[in-house]
Structure formats: C-alpha cells, structure tokens
C-alpha cells in the first residue's frame, strides 16, 4: 500500500488553510470546512466537471480526497473523542493491513480508546487509494456512528460540540453514577444512544466484574456517544427508574431555569459533590480564583478580586474609561462586571445594548464563548458576527434581537458605512478590546470617528458609554514624559475617555496574581560561512541580470528608477519591498506595441516572482536550517512545473536544478548547522531539565519560519518530546499559508489541554488577547516590535517563575528591546502624572484635541469623486491582455461586479472552485482566470446568481486603461474606482442561463 511519510504528511496538513466558513451559531465553533450535503451531491452525482461517462475524473477525485483529508485532520479532536476504532475495523478491511489492525487493537488495550482512535486516524490519513474516504463513512454507518457520520458528511460538528457540556457534567458525576445507577436497569432504555457492541460489553462487564464496573463502562460509552439525544434519553430513563441520580442529571431548560437543589445528607453520600452544567475553564481563568465553585447547575458567580473591582469602579459609575492592566490579570472578568452592572441599571421598560469588539478571530471566538456562557445563564441574549460569518447574517437583526453583540470591528464599520445601522446610538455601551489600536485608519478609529462626528455635531441622540481594555496604552514615538503624556491624551481623545483606570490601591494583590517574567537577552552568532547563501545569491544575480536585459531592450524607455538593479541586500525585507515596487510599476507600464508591452511585463513579473522566492529562502536559511530553505524552494519549483511553465520559467527552473545537487549537499552537511538553532535548543533543553512541566510559546516573524522550526523540533532527538503545535494568522494570498479559525481554535485548545504538547510556535496572532494562562516560558526568536508588543508577548508567560528570552544575532534588536523597557517605564510614569489631573481639566484637554483632530480630518476628508462617464478598458494585471470595457460592467446587489455580453466569456477560463459555498442569492462554483496562454492570472469567481451563471470579477485582477490617453491605473478596491456604475438588469442578458463549463 503506497504511503507518504507520516510526519511530512501531518506537517503539511497542519499548515493548510481549511476551506469553508463559520456559521453564526454560538455553538458552531468548528465547521469552517463544512460543505453542504447538496453541494457534495451535486459534485458526486450531477456530473459537473466530469470526464467521459459521468464519472469523476482522477484529478477531481484526488482533489476531493485531498480536501476530505485536510478537513478530517482539522477536526481530528472531535473524532478521537467519539470513535472507538475497534468497532469499525472489520468494515475497513479493504483499506487496512492486518498488522495495522493489530496495532490499533493493541493501542486500545495498552493506552486507551482515544490513543487507538488517534492511531487509526494516522493510518487513515496516510491512505492513497481512491475511495478511502467513502469507505470510512460507510464503516461509520454500518457500525452505528450516525451522529459522527452526519458531522463528517456535512463537516458540521455543531451537534457533537453541543454535547461537550453534558460530557463534562457526567465526568464530574461519575463517582455518584456508579454507586447509584444499576446499568442493567437503564440499558434497555438508552441502548439506542450506544453502539450495539458497547451494549454487549456493558452486559459482559456487569456479569464478570459487577454492577459498579458495568456502570463505569456505561459512563465511558456515554462520554463517547455521538447521538444528539443521549442526555435527554438518559434523563428519561433515570426518571422512569425513579433513580436519585436523576436529581443531579440536569438537561435542557431544567438546567437554565431550575434553582439549585439542596440535597439532604441521607440522599447522597458525598457531601462535597459539585454539580455543574459544564466545567467553565474560561470563567475560572478570568479571575484565577483557586477556591472551588459552589454547588450549582449553572456557572458559579465569580467573586472578583479587589484589584478587579478597583479597575471596574470608574466604568460602573458611568464614566468613559480606559482600563490599563497587565496581561493575565482578568480584564475580561472586569468587562463582564461592567457589562452586567450596565445591563441591570436600566429601569423597567428600558434595555441596555452592549457591543464588544475583538480585533482577531481567535480572540473574537474566545470572548464570544465567555460572554455567552456568562450572560445567557443570566437570561441575556448574546450573539457574535465576524468576517467569517457575516455573509449569511442580517446584522441589523442580530443587533435588534440581542442584548450583547460580539463584533470584529470592520463589520460595524461596514454596516455604519452602508446605512444598515443608522448610528452608534443603537448601543448603550461599547467595549474595545486591545484599545491601544485606536489610531490612524484602524477600524476602531473609524468607529470612533463616527462617534465623535455625532458628539461634536450637536446630535441630540444619546451616545454609548465607551470602555477600552489594554495591557499597554503605548507612547508612540515620544522621546520624553511630556510627549508620552500628549500621546496618551490623544488616545483618550480618540476613545472619548476621561479616566485611565490602573491598579494602585490593591497593587500587592495584583502582583501576587500576575507574575512578571524574568527577561533575558541572548546574543548568538550567525554562520561564519554560508555556502547556501552564496549559491542562492548567485542565482539571484543571474535572475536580476536577465531582468536587466529586458530593461536594456527598451532603450530610452524605462520604468523610472526601477530599472536600477544594483547594491541590493539579498535576504532582507528591503529587497522584498523593491520587488513589490517593480511589480507595481510593471502593471501600469505602457508601450505603443501592446503585445510587446504584455511580453515585457509578464517577463519582469516572472523574474521578480522568482527573486521573491529566493529572498524568502534566504530569510528561512538565516533563522532556521538550510534544509528547510531548500525544501521551500523545491516546493515552489514543483508548483511552477505544474502550472503554465513557459519558456522563461523553464529556463529559470533549469538554472535552479543545475545547482540543486550542490544545494542538497550543502544543506545536509552537519558543519552548516545554524548556531541560532543550537542556542535555541540549549535554552529549551535547559528549561525543560529544570522544569519538565514547562509550557512554552515561541514567537517568530513569519509563517514560513513557523513551519521550519516545527519540523526542526520534530526531527530533533533532543526536542521531539515537545510535540510542537503552531498558531499563525489567516493566509490571504495563498491557500497553503495561514490557519483558519477552526484550525487556530484546535491549536489553542490542544496547547491548553494536551499535556504532551509543550510548545506552541506562533506569529503575532498570539501576542494580543488570547488566553494562554499555563505558559511559563516565552521565547522571542528574532522577534521584536514596539513597547505594546513587548508587553503583550511578555504577558503570555503567566505562570509563577515565568521567563522571557529574546534570542537574536543582531545587537540592534537587543538595544531596541532595552529601549522598549525604558519606554514602558516612561509610559507608566506618564499615566501616573495624568491621573493626578483634575477630571474636569482632563476632559477639557480631551475635548480640545477632539475638536482639533476633527478640523484636520474634515479638511483632509475625501471629496466624493464625480463618476467618470468615459469608457475605460480593463486589462489583465499580469499579461495586459484585454478583458472588457467598463461599459460592460454591472453591479450586482451593491457590491459584486459582473460583465455582460458573450465576448467576455472568451477571455477567461474556469476551474472548479476548491471551496464551493452559497451566500445569499449566490452560489460560488468556480474560479476564473485569464485565458491567454501561459498567464492564468486570477480574475475572480464564477457563480450562479438566482437563475443566471455569471462571472464576478475583482478589481485587483486588472489594470484600468484610459482609452484616449493610454494612461493606466491600479485600484485596490472597487469603491476607489470612480467609473459610472450601472446596476445588473436581468433583461440585459443576451442569453438565458448558461451551463457552467469547467
């Protein structure tokens, strides 16, 4: 049976972006990768994009298989919690070898069911034969795993996720269950919730080991049940049997409405039993209270610490407040206290409405969960809207129907801009998480511009109270305390806040809870000789020379100063910026001969694209292994061969392959090991020797470096025990980069709960707001930013005795971090001085800044451009091939742009979309690309809109050319392109609905 190397397969899968999107349900935490059953059926049975005979082509089947493999890997945690693989092994005989079956059986016997399920998934995901996924689904059906089958078939784990609270409750009550429940009595009533083999095993255990052992076995089976109704069925069975345990087993509305029942001593043997609807780690982390919660079927009311009450006090008095307190002190609990007080203060007949803003999707997801669990049990309605869920949601209805709404800020910006929400007066309280971001063109500032325009414009509508949360207000470029105070005043003006709340009266208590990690600076040396860099640099010089030949062909015609290729530092961010400037200049470069213009621009685009990849490889080589940098390049050239592979690409590929053997030899030479990695290895080994239970976050600058360091740790005999996880942001330009929301959530959950995963390698996505309380070691690997970032990343290490290492080969980086420490002290001193000001004086200072900033903003405000009625051309941004005229463009539902007429259909080709989905009246079916030979530039998508098959184009795929002058311009957004926009009219369609040809 052909197999991939397991470690390589899993490394690759963990970095893939999972297709799909998030639904709006609060419990729908995972199904970003969901495809609807109907979509699957269309692909599988209607023959869309099939080869002869109506069967899926081999490439399409492989594509579907790869997608299923990615999805299954992303949701493996759900499967391992639910599946006992020994129950389906007999149905998987065509796919598994005998020794693999025996290995899985032995794993269950020796280590347990979840470990066996993990091993089963490992073998399953390595299968290469066509049909393996359908075989797996069929096995689930035959064995009786109907719930798991449905979840995987639709990639919607909402129902299984909703069972987690009952599993947590049953785990807590297991000691009482086994002493009070006779499994033989209730088994017939709950058998439909279990696998038939489980029922037989329960009976067998009862016979061989007794009723208590049988009850334990029943609990074990129920904890894995995938049947949505098992909690209610168990409740009914207990009540029919008049079992006392039914008084503890609280489900559905009973849990939300019932008062806690005080049990008599003779009713229950264990007096300290703790009844929970669900164990609440998020709630516990908010205050870090060590005392056990009281017996209650709901989330225990949290007893805030004195310093948290101190932080909340000004806001509870109704003052607009910035709360500045260290990471890990429980600012989220403070916001809950403020929010609860705010909602309860309204008299009968009036209601408050709170909006909480979270910048990053993982933080949004975390806060939505915390607010939902806390407030829904108090009778309030909580909902959330993010960019991942907004397409299928009417925001105005969400705002209207809920008391608390969690937003990613751009959602509100968009809905204020398009008039969906008339003003911020619909809210009574706004809470900005990580409020230090309120500056320049950040969405937070866009929201507050709206607020301040309303305030300073004399509107009679009431404005919401404003609360900001941050670990550091920052000081910008301030050189002294006076400048720092001015900077902080401007932040207060941006948020219309009159109070900066910090902990002063209860500082000792705060310092007992929040442990400021020790900071260490480690200067390490780079390689003294670097043959890999020499070879790649030579390839880059050769590629630059080829690009320069293109410029020489132009003679006196040049791309301004872009053609000056000299004295460039390879392997730097500055070099990448030069590449970007060349590519942008090429997009609007003009020649009388349009074919020649297209040839030149395309050639320069290819040369600079290869230079960028070489530059990326040098950066990886600088901070990781040569092997990782070489693998990065080999993957790139593999992709090049699989695409158009024109004459230029063939030539560049040949040059690389001529040096490949030497590169392979150099990268495998042990003498070329990176000294930085040796030092990083020493730190990790030393820290885990001192404390084997250490939990580490390793911060790095790029996604590529995350992957490289993960492989290095996994392949290191000294460090592989760390079992690294990764956490990166979402890729915007490539489906092979970044992590989607469910993948981020899985990574965070695994790091929090899986004791074997001792290190998380992360980019900046983890340095703000994400709750990782267990971490006691932070390593900044060539990673440094401003004072805010320093405080945030350092704050990730929250455990007692935490340490923070900055590891770099650049002395300037260490100096910059020391400057940040100095600035932090300056910031704290500035806040203390501002807090001594009279509040009325401070408010007047804030108002004057607001008035001045509004004058500047209004004077610089964009004048709405007059639509240009002159017809323009749209050319492919890569090859400059003609696409359409602006007169052919129509606007669909205000924000989507299509092209009418048959001529445009000949300009593009379609390929089946890797992530088909529906949104509103649109059904995304395919991606469209420039049809010119060897171009294939991305132009947008092909959709079914109501009854019409239409292309939807993106302006980023094109250059706009003035027909009269020939001048060309680039636009990043349609709204920036002031052409005369005409609405889509079905009667214009020259033909009826067209079949989508793929």
Steps between C-alpha positions, in 0.01 A plus 500: 500500500667828393548744786635845557741557782273557799686792651524685170133440430389636833736801490357595163140450600528703818601807301230475235215747498182304557226590251155618597363752745356545844128499569351756736398257772674550832559127523621473142866526595654283237328457165702748297576200280138396456354434159126448473361155421339643189831637378662161552217329313528745212870426475459127540188426295407779259808473287626858540854508368516125432682304244342260254232270627397736780763375746724732696833548328805371683624852571161610637474191718850571629402860568192393696707241685762759590231735627341225711844415633559861606157528659533171687841605629364837617217333695694201627439602863126448460555160342743373764260602778211312338625202301602160629685382188483134600127509421557591135821313422314204351334737250838654412662172402546602134706800610707386798775242527476225761794633698338844510177353634696314767694816585175695554354219716817494709497879537148484642591220740820667620427873487128549455234578242604856414858393431367221280281750315800728446700212356205398281478854361873503435473186287181624335648834395798323345280298262553585133248273325193664348182449698656481846287783634169355380610166644553670837155661491336169408679333792360761739147435375534123530640523853223735616691831524214698345585829674867490409409397144269800466761738644773383261268473201402866537814619686268644765592396854249728672293214644803313630645822639172566684544172689825618664319661792321174580822302474665738744207463741501120475875488565449699819214278611660168405577399864135551593373333181678172566371479860137590428422372150432136410617479139291190429181687591551799273697342214189391304367857518821666373629231263406713197761754616781244499674278248365141510846370588513742793172363635640147481821607675305671782299182562818292491678730750198488733510120492877464542591793727178619662249786472737782600748399232211475254387851595854629444499335160164662422638843588802435278269416210266795556794739506576388142139492379438697181121492540358848549220378727699288745488753791117522480464126449714435808291751698177325399641156579608614846161655573311190385724295726443758780875516548630770735773581251234666283498787750862570409466442128367836377438550130343749263278771653521340842862605522432862417186553704521271800620630833795309648364205694634453850530128560451346839791312656321167474433550131864510401813361655746754365425832667740705286354397164523793255218513248588685180328539169852518367841555650586858410873537437445833328316640802761367739779656299334839521567548868748220558312414822629187668195436719264226377165613360188440701241240411294647222367377168613823337826688469598603853488878557862602507636688797713776352822596665542840658726628223241398241232694688739796509546484122124473440397779740521809269319319219224380736450866588422559132832664403668434167812314612819343369588203722876444484615190687748216439426206276365212706338707777144426385399807301230290334341440841517875562311555174241241606448681829460833320268350242280328759475817712416702189220268385344479846492877561223570248153557647197291410407538135848604387785281380871535455684373195870418517749452217840342567772533236780246451768556236611149418283200422643272772440774758153562358417131529637483854310806621176395330520171688572668835221760467250240379566262788490776760202705384266247340464335841395840635225521238673730250533431129852494355604474135811559294582611147844480340631518146477121487125500579368829365401391149193306609397726788280808511698717741208729579297199617786375716528842662124530543448155652792477744616675815873446443666479159863400444643654181822504311513880449499514120151349501363803683700738282343344188147512639533862611639590159222333302226626732392161630548643849394867512735606781687385809206616711346153459757393764524608861848360571800433273800301622820505294738210570866592436390864474855628441431424132267802478712707265542599136276293270442208735132389510485604866581856396249486214231411755609777733510754213129425459452543875693827518325645194172433678629648828655813350221545246247584769285189456231459763525120484658340803845352442614170652739479792852406381736258675848410375704200615877475453820381663685802359378833368842554338682830445558504124822677404517705821851592612410625846223492758324814373477356148383169645223676695390676182487169314286340774268804503447454125406135556254610768361759258460235230299284743328799669619376839547718807653238731798266476441223753807317634558299816640718778321418827524122456840470338628230736205276417556557126870410529407177678281401204690631199857383481728725300741264326873541528646644180819358346688621192704246304732616224599214269724484197389429146682256275857610429481357148181438308542312174122469460463878506785536249332263253155656536647850476673402176168368362338830601772702326450292185124555518551873554726503195226340290256762627746777419527369144129569467558861603791528256267395219290807571785736422397851605165382635535410868288425800620814675765398757382143532747374244796586724587151622809536713628485857203306626519308829367153433297331772351817647159661532636799308573280199144370505373857499705570188346195331150624584580844357620342173188289467270795566685712243468223243123490544459855369794503256406615148647434155350579158526133405258328739629150425853616583371671814329178608812290429729732699271539797438129523872424480581749776217360710646149469856608574399698808275219624796265495718761668241531778506124562879498512484793742254309721729197497795710617293630792408143598863396464610787727274395787443125449667212315633503147292190442179692575596782265580252224172313553319835467662557160444145380129530582487827306661355189273195519203739488660687208530178299137414573378838367554665159877443495582729209843556348620744767389272783666202333824695477486615863410150618791354306743744665372399843521128421858540379592611853262266681749219561747743656224658708391156621856417599551830684169479684578149628849589623496496884766771510245744359267475798352832602658632826170670583323167508774353719445778752122466480537126558723563800244737656215256450693201632621695802156635589332160464774340705427751778124464460373208288145640519594831336266641235661715232392749236762562233430824307640540148446751220372297204276204425776333302725514807222349714488197270879472483546507879218251550675252270833566669358424846316190382813365330728578796569202727551739795185707445243279329338429839366859490245400231471853358174662396475806277286813500507742207270756344277438203661486156356758260688428183563126504295205611819337624576766760344596826242336722126534491296565812420135586862404450608784731243390756617139482862611545417713803278234656769237452765720659274578795377147565749253355786456746714339231499815285757706687579772248299725270679673212314817411506815292353830622147353502571374855653814647171677569213391716502122468470329838790257548536507877714187537800639311812560712764539228491754216772505237522788253697360207625800300166652596469853629253783450387808684444534873140378469602179328776444754255523790246281322738218410670509835155476656443164334722350770261508795606216728708560812872507425442588133792590276525693177800458267586724207724302268666690214821531302445873457625726779266774376201278581611467862556874517152560362347274764687684775362825362153345518554424871601863553188613311283273714627674812439838332144393415425396858640827632291698249180321602568573868545871422180516295309333781588792726320743270159634594242303300336816365837627377572165339158501327566847362842389370336202330229720346753746356693213339175362355403836350847548350513147359154536348602823325802322354289197408234711331756704308666182375173317448450340165270683264265253341642456150277584207441180302710494183257432215779437249533139396814325629674170428569230753824313423638193672733624771757230416512472119319825402257305285167676430215383724203736460378859496357676805178546302461120516524489882187470714462522877315212664341563841709813563839337544562226239617578147424293193550543124216462248531382143640189335838655413628489857432126528775439246753694707507271802515132591334336798618242749289329763515706819689325783256645757153515342235658721181701495443849635173687458381464141847391387640152461876504453596232246829575327803725486571691182841574350640690204473275193814631330767237452737462797324769704213353711483811721225489761204715393234395748228236522211352305168482682141404454300812585131413528451336156805652329853367460720811522864591565576718801827686443735666749667829414831374646529273195506785251667820382269786392605671176372833372400443137588855391834555674613140556581584865462208735402485868473238772214480749494289815124525554201553274385790715825684413427473126270794408348369178130529424345196665190339350283246680456146375182456297384148416344620174847596374614141497535410134434137578328300768683314773816339370642164605822547687775352290800387702 
